[in-house]
Amino acid sequence: MKELYIARHGQDEDNAEGRLNGRRNRPLTELGISQANTLAENIKESGLNFKLILSSPLTRALDTAKIIAKHLEMADPIVIDDLVERDLGILAGKVIKEIPTEDQKMLITDTVNYFLEPDGAETFTQLLDRGGNVLKLIEKYDAPLVVAHGDIGKMIYASYYGLSWEEVLKGFHFGNSDLLYLAPDQDPKDSHKFKFQQDRK
């Protein structure tokens, strides 16, 4: 399997407000724009070379991708629909602190509390399958940078390394404007190329 770089978008308005966003299409905040610019500068200064950028269709990812493309003087990103974030069903847009947890099947971690089976949501089993399909889809592209989201990004990572969705959710965090480097001969735990060192919501 080819090496692969995956970036997560900068903070958007739902992130800032502590809401579950899923496929909601809210814009980057000022912090999110700053994060995207910092990521782009880090990529440029590191000397990484990409031939094209592939992006989720959602605004927060696509605008992050466009900022990176501008810094690197690259063509506009190519939108890949399957890079869209997990569908969170009836919980999309809800303030996380206000969601009653007693009736929810959840996975609690040190960084994120995951709602596993809300009505109408994509399950992590389904998302892991989609992550595998994304890997097959982008195999045809030469030296791409992928710009996507937290949950689908984690499941692409899980599929790449043959890990279960549960072990990845328990032990792996993919924050706003982080950049992952995936390679066949690398320990999965060493996948963070850049980690944005700022408190994230």
Buried (B, 14 or more C-beta within 10 A) or exposed (E): EBEBBBBBBBBBBBBBBEBBBBBBEBEBBEBBBBBBBBBBEBBEEEEBEBEBBBBBBBBBBBBBBBBBBEBBEBEEBEBBEBBBBBBBBEBBBBEBEEBEEEEBEEBEEEEBEBBBEBEEBBBBEBBBBBBBEBBEBBEEBEEBBBBBBBBBBBBBBBBBBEBEBBEBBBEBBBBBBBBBBBBEEEEBEEBBBBEBEEEBE
